[in-house]
Amino acid sequence: MKTEHASVCPLDCPDTCSLTVTVEDTRIVAIRGSRANPFTDGVLCAKVPRAFPEFVHGERRLRTPLKRVGAKGEDRFARISWDEALDTIYTRVSAIIAEHGPQAVMPLNYAGPHGLLAGGSMDLRFFHRMGATLLDRGPLCGGIRTEAWLGTFGTAAGIRPEQIAQARLVVAWGNNVTWSNLHITPLIQRVRRAGGKLVVVDPRRIKIAEQADLHLPLRPGTDVVLGWALAAELERRGALDRAFIERWVAGFDEYMALARPWTLARAAETCGLDAADIARFAEWYATLSPAAISVGNGLERNQNGGSGIRAVFALPALAGKFGVAGGGLVNGARYVFSKTPQRLQRPDLVPPGTRTFNIVDAGAHLNDPRLAPPVKAVFIYNHNPLVVHPDQNRMRRGLAREDLFAVGVDVAMTDSMAYCDVVLPACSHFEHDDLFAAYGQHWLQRAEPVIPAQGEALPNTEIFRRLAARFGYTEPCFRATDAELMDDAIDPADPRLGGVRPSRIPTDRALAMTVDGEDAILFKNVFPATPSGKIELVSSYLDKKYRAALPSFRPAAARDPPRGRQGPRPRQRPARAGVERPRRGAAAAEDHRRGAARGRVQPEGRLDAYHRQRTNRLGAGPGHPRRHLRGRLLQRCPRGGRRRRRLSTGARARWPLPSIPTTSS
C-alpha cells in the first residue's frame, strides 16, 4: 500500500524545499514538492525526485560496516560487524593519539545534509571532547559571504525572499537564481510584469539575464570596482541618503575615499563594461524604490571576493534603501533563527590551543611532511572531498597515504569512501529525525523518518554516540537523544515556537520566523548587531580577524591571451557538489569559440557520458536537464553553451590573508 509522508530536502541549497514522499513497502517510489513551506509552495527542482530514490535504495547504498581489503582507492571491502568497526577505530585512533596527540586526528566534513542534527551535533561534541584538529568549513563555499555580512551588519537578518515581489528594482548579483535559488525566479517575473526592472550582474549570460532590463557582464573579480563606481556615481548624482548615513553608517568617509577615484570611465575599463550601462544602473538604483539586491556565492571565488560582496552590501546603506518591505538585501536569513550552537555542538569541550585548519587547505595538510603534529587519522563524513575540493590529485595523494587511517561515514559508496580503511553506513535524511533552519529563507521545518533505516545503517547522531561510548566519553551530553539534540539546537524559549519544543514542531507545516509577528525588515524591526550598532563600512570585526577593515582591490594577473569586452575571463573557483552550482563563466557563444583552450564545452541541458556514470551521487556532475516541477513541467533551460571546469583545478575562496594553520583558545 502506498502512503504519503511529509519531509524536507536536505541538500546544500538556500531554498530548503518541503517535500511529500510516497512510500510503498518501505521503499520511496515518488517525491514531489509540498506546500508545507509557503516559500517553496510545491515547486521542486528535478534533481530530488529523479535522483533520491536511487540514492536511498540503489546498488551503491551502504547497508553494513565495511573494512578495506584491497589497495586504497581500489573499492574492495569486506563486511564487518558494528562491534568490530568500532573496536578497530578505537584501537587505531587511540594509538595515533598516544604517539602524536589528539590533533593528529582531523574531521573532514562539510554540508552533505543540511539538517541541524546530521550536519553538526553529536559528531562535533565527539571531536571537541577528543581535542581533534578543528576545521573552518566556511571558505569552501558561502563562508566569505557570511563573513562579509557579519562584518557589515553583524547577526541581523535581511529581508525574506518573498518580499522581492514588492520591489520596483531587483538586482541578482552573482546569483544564478534559475539554477541555484529557483523560487526567487517567479518573484522576479512578478516584479517585471508589474513594470519593475531587473538588473543582472554576472560575467555569463545566465538564464535569468535573458529577462533582464540590464545585464552587466563584468570581468570576474571586479565586483568591488563596480560597487565603488556605483557609490561614487550615486554621490555625484546627489542620491546619497545623508540623514541615514549620519545616523546609521560607520566609516562613510573612509569608504568613499576608496570609491571616489573610480569614475564611470575608469570602472568601465577595469570591469569590461560600457560606462553608459553603469550610469543606467546607478540611475535606476537612485530613483526606483523599493530596491532589493540578492547576492549569491559566485562573487567570493576570487582574491577580491570578500571585498566585492562588501561593496555590494554598502549600496543600500548609502542610498537609504532599508526600512521598507521589498527594500535592502535578500541575505542573512540564517540569523532570523534562534539557533543555539553552543548548546548543540559544545565548543566549550575544545582544549585551549587547539589548531584550526581551513578546509580548502585540507589536501595540502594531508601531504605536508613538516606539519607538527601530522594528520594521521581522518574522519570523512557529510562530504566527498575527492569530488568537491580544488586540486583533486593532491587530495587523492593525501588520502592514499598508507600511514593515514581513514574512517568514512556515508549513505552511499563514493570516490572518497573508496580510500577509507573503515566505512560506516549512515542513514539518509529520510530515515531519521532532524530540524532544518535554512540559510536562504525564513521558515523553520522539522522532518521525521518516512522509511526504516536501510540494513544496519544508523543516523550520524547514533554513530557518533556509539563512538563516544567506545572512547570512554561518559559525560551526559554524549547520551543525549535526538529529541534532546533538537531541543539543544533551537532555543525552546523562543516565543515564535508558541510553547512547543523544537523536537515537537509539526512536520506538516513550516514555522514562520518573524519579528514580533511581522516579516524581518532591516531598520524597521531588525537593526545591526555590530560593535558600533551601525552598518560598518569600516569593519572592526573584519579588521580584528583579517586585518581587512576596508575592502580592497587587487587586479588579477592574466593567465590566458587577452579577450575583448564581449568575452570576460571566467572566474576560477573550487569545483563542488550540491545544488548550488558555480555560476561564473564566459558567455555562451564565447564558450564555444574558446572551448578547446579552456576545457571541454557541453550543451547546457544535455546529459553527457560523465554524468551518466555518476547519477547515484547527488550533485557530482554538471546536471541533467533542469525541470522545476509542481506536478507538471514548468521550465526547461535552453541548450546554450556551458563550460564544465576540471575537478583538479580551482582558485581558493579566501580573505586577503593566506590560510595557514592557526590556534584558537
N, C-alpha and C positions, 0 to 999 in steps of 0.2 A: 504494500500500500504506500502511496506517495503522501508525504506530509511536507508542509512548508514551515520554515523557521526564520526568525529574524537574525541578522548578523551584521557585521561591519567589515569593510575592506581594510586590510592591514598594511597595504603597500605604501611605499615612501612617496606620498602624493599629498599636496595641500588640501585636496577636496574631501578625503575620508568618507567615501560613499556608504550609505546604508544599503543593506542587501536583503533580498528574500531568497533563501536557499531551499531548493526542492530536494528531498531525500527519499530514496526508495531502497528498502532492505539495507539500511545503514550505509548506503552509498550516495554521494552527491551526484545528482543527474542533471541539475539545471541551476543556474544562478541568474538573477535579474536584479535591477535596481529597485529599491523600495522608496516610499515617501516618508519613512520614519524620520529622515533628516530633511527638513524643508529646503535646505540649500541644494542638496543633490537631487531631490524631487523625482526620484525614479530613473534618472538618466545615469547610464553606466558606460564606461569605456569597454571596448570589445575584449580587451585582454583578460579580464576577470572571468566572464562566462566561458570563454574559449579555452583558457589555459588551466584554470584552477582545478576542475575535476581530474584532469590528467596528473596535475601536480600532486594532488592528495592521494590518488588511487593508482598511479602509473607504475611502470616496471622499475623506475629508479627510486621509488619511495623506500625510505629506510624504516624497517619494522623491528629490527633487533640490534643489539650492540654488536660491533664488529671489531676484529683486530687485524692489522695488516699482516699478510703472509708473503707478499711479493715486494718488489722494489717500490720505493716511494714514487707515486705518480702512475704506477702500473695498474692500479684499480683491482688488486687481488686481495680479498679479505676472507676471513673465516668467522662464522657466527660464534659468539661467546655469550655467557650469561651476564646479567647486570652485576652480580656479585664479583665475577672475575674482572669485569671492566672497571668497576670502582676500586677494587684492590690494586689493579695494575696502575691506574692513575695515581693512587695514593703512594704506592711504593716508588714509582719513578719520580714523581714531583717532590716527595719528601727527601729523596736522595739529592736531588738538584738543589733544594733549599738548604740542606745540610752543608753542601760544598760551596755554593755560590751565594746563598741568601735568597730571600723571597722575591727580590726584584729581578731575579733571573727568570721569573715567570711573567708572561705578558698575555693579557686577554687581547684578542684581535676580533672585535665585534663591531657591528655598525647598525644599520637601520633595516634589517630584513623585515621583521614585523614591527609595526608602529604602535602596538599596544603598550600601555604603561608597564604591565607586568612582564610580558615576554621581552620587551625592548630593553629593560634595565631595572631589575628589582632584586630578587634573591641572588642573582648572579653577581651583581656589584657588591652586595653585602659580603659575599664569599671572598671576592678578590680584595676588597678593602680590609677584611679581617686578616687575610693571608699576608698583606703587605706587598702584593704584586705591583709591578710597574703600572702606573696609571696611563690612560690613553686619552688624549684630546681628540675626539672624533669629529668635531665640527669642521675642521679645514677640508675634509673630503668633499663636502657639499653643504651649502647653506650656512655654515658657521661664520663665514666672513660677513654675510648679510646680517646675521644675528648680532655680531659684534658691532657692526655699524649702527644698527638700531639701538642697542644698549648704550653706545657712546653718545648718541644724539638725543634719545628720548628716555633712556632707562627702561624700566619694566612696565611702561604704559602701553596699552593696546591701541592699534589703529582701528579704522572703521571696518565693519563687516563687509564682505564682498557683495552682499545683496544691495548695499547702498549705492553701488555703481549705477544702478538703474535710475537714480535721482540726479546723476551728474549731467552737465551740459558738455563737458570735455572729459574724455577718458584717455589716459596715456598708458600704453602697455610698453614698459621699458625693460627690455631683456627678458620678457616673459612670453613664451610661445604658448599662448593660452589654449589654442586649439588642441594641442598635444599634452600640455603639462598642467593645465588649470581649466579644464574644458567647461566647467559650469559657469565660468565668467563670460564665456562666448555669447550665450543668449542675452545676457545682461547688456553687453556692449551693443548687440544688434538692436535691442530695445531703445537704447540711447540714440542710436543713429536714425531709427525710424521716427523718433520724436524731434529730429532736427539737430541733435547734438553732433559733436565731432569726435573723431578717433585719430590719435597720433600713435604711430608705432615706431619705436626706436630699436633697431636691430640691424646688424650688418647684412643679414639674409632676408630675402623677401619671403618671409614665413606666410603661412596660410592667412592669418588674420590681417596681414599687410595688404592683401588684395582688397579688403574692405575699407582700408584706412583713407581718411581725408588727406593725411600726410604721412609718408614713410620716410624716415631718416636712416639710411643705411650707413651709419658711421663706421669708421675703421675700428676694429676691436682694440680695446684698451684705451680709447679716447673719451669714454663716457664722462670722466671728470672734467675734461676740457669743455665738452658740450654743456655740462651743468654750470660751469663757471661762466661761459659765454651767455647763457640764458639769464643768469643772475645779473651780470653786468648790463645786459640789454634791458632787463626789467628796470634797473636803476635809471638808465638813460631815458627810458620812456616815462619815468615818474610813477611807476607801477608798484613800488615797494610800499608795504603797509607799515609806515613808520611808527604808528602808535603800538601796533602788535609787537614789532621788533623791540621797541623800547621796554615794553613790559615783559616779554616772554622769550627773548633771544639773547643768548650769551655768546660773545665772540664775533659780533657782526663786523666790526671794523677790521679785525684781523682777517676774517674770511673774505671780505670784499677787497682787501688789498691783494689777495691772490686772484680774485675773479676779474677785476677791472682791466688788467692788461690784455684780456682775451676779447679783442674786438670780433665782430662778426666775420670779417675777412680772415683774420688770423686763425680763429677757431675753424672756419670752413676749410682752410688749407690743411690744418692738422687732422681734422676729423674726416676729410674726404667728402665734404658736403657742399651744397650751394649755400652761400650766405643768405640768399633770399628765403630759403627754407627754414633756416634757423630763426630769421626775423619773423617769419609767419608763425612759427611755433610760439615764440615769445609773445606775439600779439594776441594769439588765442588764449595763452595762459594768463595774460594780463586782463583780458576782457570777459572771459567766459567763467562763470561760477554757477554751481559748484564744479570743481575740477578734481578728479580722482586719478591718482597715479598708482599703478600696480607694478612693483619692482620684482623681477624674477632673479634666479640664481646665476643667469648667464654672465652678468657683469663681473662676478667675483673671480672668474677663472683666468686671471692675468695679474701681472705685477701691480697694476693700478686698481685692482678690483675693489678693495675696501674704500679707497678714495672716490671712485666713481659712484658707488652707492651712496656715500655721504653727500656728494654733490647733488644727487637727485633728491635725497631726503631734505636738503636745505631749501628747495624751491617753494614748497607750500608755506614754510616758515617765513620766507622773505616776502611772498606775495599775499600773505594773510588768508590762506585757503582753508584753514582749520575752523572747527567750531560749528559746522553745518552738516546736515545729512548729505552724503554723497561727496563731501569735500575732504581732501587730505590724502592719506596714504592707506592702501589696502595691504598693510603689512602688520607685523607684530601681533598676530592673532594668538600666539601661544601664551601671551601674557594676560589674556582675559580669563584663563582658567586658574583656579586656586590650587595649583599643584604644590605638593609638599615633598620635594625630592630629598630633603634632609632626613625625613622620617622613612621614606621608601628605600633609599639607597644607602643610608647610613655612612656618609663620608667621615663621620667622627671616628670610625674604626680605623681609618688610614693612619699608619705610623708617621710621625713627623719626619720630614726629609725625604719622603718617597718621591722618586723621579717621575716625570711626566713626559711621554713621547707624543709627538704629532703623528696622527695616524697615517698621514701621507708619507712619512719617513719610515714606516714600519719595515718595508723591504730593505732599506738601507741599513737599518739597525740589525736586521737578521743576518746581514752579510758583513758586519763590521767587526774585524778581529780585535780592534783596540777598545771596544766597548767594555766597560767595567761597572758592574758585573755584566757578563754577556747574557744574551737571551738564550736560555737553554730549554725552555718549555713554553709552548704557546697553546692557548685555547681559542679555537676558531668557531664562532657561532654567530647567528644572525648576519652572516657575511660570507661573501665568496671573493676573497681578495685577489685571486688569480684572474678574475674577470673584471673586477671593479677598479683595482689600483692602477696608477700610472706605472710604466716600466714593468710590464708583465714578466719579462725574463729575469729581472732582478728578484722579484718576489718568488718566482719559481726556484731560482737558485737557493734562496734563503730557506724555503720550505723543504727543499730536497736534502738539506744537511742531515747526515746520518747521526750527528750528535744532538740534533734537535728533537725533543719529544713533543709531538703534536697531538692534541686532543681535538676532535671535531664534533660539533653538535649541529644537526641539521635535519630538515624534513626529508630531503632527497639527496642522493649522491650527486656531488658537484665536482668541478675541477679541483677545488681546494680540499675537499674531503679525501680525494684520492691520495693526498700527501700526508694524511694523518695516520698515526700509529694506532689509535683507538677512536672509533666513531660511535657516537651515541645517537639513538633515534629520537627526534623531537616531534612533538605533536604539531600539526598545523593549527592555525588560529581557529579552525572550525571544530577543534577538539578540546578547547579549554576556555575558561572564563578570562575576560580582560576588559579593561577600560580604554577608551580612545579619546584623547584630547588632541584635536587637530592643530596643525601649525598654519592652516590657511583659511579656517572658518571658525565660527563661534558656537559650535554645538558639541556638547559632551554626550558620548554614547557608551553603552555597555553591551557586551556580547557574551552569550553562553554557548556551551558546546552544542552543535547541531548533529554530530555523529560521535560514536565512541572513538576512543583512541585506537589507532590502527596498529595491530600487532602489539609489540611491547613498548611502543613509543610513549614518552612522558612529556608533559609540559616543561618548558625551560625552568619554571619555578621549582618543580619537583626534582628535576635533575640536579640543580644546584643545592637544593635542600638535602638530598642524599649525599652529595659530595661534601657538604659542610659536616654532616654527621660522621662520614668516614674519616674526615680530617680532624675530628675531635672538637669541633666548634659547638659548644654546648649552650651558648647564650640563647635566651628566649627568642631573639629576633630571627634565629635560624629555624625555628619551629613554627613560624607564622604561616597560617593557612592562606590560600589565595584570596579568600574573602577579607582576611585581615590585611593583606598586602594592598588590596584595592582601597580599604579604608585608610591606609597609610599614604596612598598615592594622591588623594584629593582631600582637602580639609573638610572633615564631616560637619564642621560648624558653619560652613558657607551657607548663608540663608537662601541662596538660589536652589539649594537641594531640597528645600521645603521640609527639613527634618528627616529626610530619607538618607540613610548611609550610602556612600558611594557604591558599596557592594550590592545594594538593593535597588539601584536606579532601574526603572523599567527598560526592557530591551526593545519594546515595540515603538518607542518614540525617543527622539533626541531631546536633550535638555538645553534650552537656550541660556547662554552665558551672557546675561545682560548686566547693566549697571543701574541699580535702583529701578529695575523694571523696564529700562529703555536700552536701545542699542548704544554700544560704546561709541562715543564721538570725542575725539581728542580736542580738548579745550572747551568742551561743553560739560561733560561729566567724568572725563578722564584727563589727567594732567601729567606732565613729565615727572618721572621718578629719578631724575639725575641729581648729583650732589648740589647743584645750584637751584634745582626746581624749575629750570628753564630748558628750552631747546639749546643744546650746546653745540654750536658750530665749531668752537674750540673745545674739544672734549677732554675733560680731566680724567675720565675713565680710560680713554684710549692713550692718553699721554702717559699715564702711570703704567699701563700694561704693555704698550708697544712703542712708546716714545713717538706717538703719532697724533699730537694734539690737533693738527690741521691736516686736511687732505693734501696730497702731493701728486705730481705727475712726472713719470719717468718714461720718455719715449722708448718704444720697443725697437731693438735692433732688427734690421731687415734680415730675413732668413731665406728669402727667395727673390727672384727678379721683381723689379717694381711693377706695379699694376695700376691701371687707370682708375679713375674715380668710380667707374661703374663696376669695379671688381675688388671690393675691400678684402684684405687678407683675413683668412679665417682665424678666429681666436682659438688658441690652444687651451686645452683643459683635460683633466683626467677623464678617461673613459669610466663609465659607471653603470651599474644595473639599476633597474627600477623604472617607474612610470615617468619620472620627470627627466626626460632626455635632454642632453646638452642642446642648446638652442642656437648657438652661434656658428656661422659658417659663411660661405660665399653665396651669392645669388645663383639661382638655378642654372641659368644659361652659362654663367662663368664656371660653375662646377663642371659642366660637360666639356667646356673648352679646355680646362686645365686638369681634368681628371687624371690623366696619365702622370702628371708631375706631382700630384698631392694625394695619391691613393686611389682606390677603386671608387667609381661612381655607380650608383644604382638608382633606378627609378623609385621614387617615393611611392609607397603603397604596394610594392611588389615583394612577394615572399621569395627571398633568394635561398640558394643552397645552404649558406651558412646558418641562416635562421632555422631552416627545416631541421638541421641537426640539433637545435637547441630549444625546441618548443617546450620541453619539460622544465626549462629553467627560466623562471619568470624574469623578463627584462634583460636577458643576456644579450639578445640581438637587437637590431635596429627596429624591429617591429613589423607586425603584419599590417595589411590594410586596416586603417583605423575606422571603426564604426562606433557611433555614440547611440546607445540603444535606449528606447523607452517602449519596448515591445515591438519596435519597428526600426528600420534603417533611417537615421536622421541625417547622417553626414558621412561622406567618404572623401578623404583628401585626394587631390589630383595627383597625376603621375608626373610631377615636376622632378627635376634632378635633385638628388641629395647625396652628400658625401658621408661615408662612414669612415671614421678615423681608425687607425690600427690601435689595438689594445695596448701595445707595448710602448706607446709614447704618450706624452701629455705634460702640460705645464702644471705647476703646483699652484693651488689656491692658497694664498697666504697674505699676511700683512707685510709691510715693508721690511721688517726684520726677518732674517733667515730663521728656520726652525732648527733648534738644537735640543738635546735632552736637557730638561730643567728640573729643578726640585721645587717642591711645594711643602709647606708645613701646615 
